[in-house]
């Protein structure tokens, strides 16, 4: 018989949202121009900015917002970014369980979620981040099974009793 260390399920399920953030937060002031916001997205390699007023989040703007709400409607590059932002923002608490994000993504048509620690923006958790983490977890879980499927394993001989 093999003895494995006891696993506390609370520890296994307690990954916090802050642990899955891959990039520092990227924000833009509400009075910034559309062109500046687009340049910032390009420079930071992000598809979403948190729009702030006095350092506090007041909205989010995505690359799609700039194209669909801006470019497609002939909005000038020097227009204010807050004209294109979504204002009904949902945020996540940095210390919350990472699985709570899945519930938010299931129930709202969003792919990105600003992460707050108290009143401070600390990052953005994305649906892509979640898929990468979950895929890595599944890969780790299936590694032993994959070895058995590919290489097989001999069954131990039965114990001989007299």
GIFENBEL-V600860 format. One line per field, one symbol per residue. ss: DSSP state (H for helix, E for strand, C for the rest). phi: phi as a letter, one per 40 degrees, with the letter a starting at -180 (. if undefined). burial: I if it has 9 or more other ideal C-beta (glycine too) atoms within 8 Angstrom, else O. Layout:
BEGIN
ss = ???
phi = ???
burial = ???
END
This chain:
BEGIN
ss = CCCCCCCCHHHHCCCEHHHHCCCCCCEEECCCEHHHHHHHHHHHCCCEEEEEECCEEEEEEEHHHHHHHHHHHCCCCCCEHHHCCECCCCEEECCCECHHHHHHHHHCCCCEEEEEECCEEEEEEEHHHHHHHHHHHHHHHHHHHHHHHHHCCCCCCCCCCC
phi = .bbbccbcdcccccccddcbcbbccbbacccccdccccccdcccfbbabccbbggbcbabbbdcdccccbdcbfcccccccccbccbccbbbcdcccdccccccccbbcbbbbcbbbgbbcbibbbdcdcccccccccccccdcccdcccbgacccccccbb
burial = OOOOOOOOOOOOOOOIIIOIIOIOIIIIOIOIIIOIIIOIIOOOOIOIIIIIOOOOIIIIIIIOIIIOIIOOOOIOOOIIIIIIIIOOIOIIIIOIIIOIIOOIIOOOOOOIIIIIIOOOIIIIIIOOIIOOIOOOOOOOOOOOOOOIOOOOOOOOOOOOOO
END
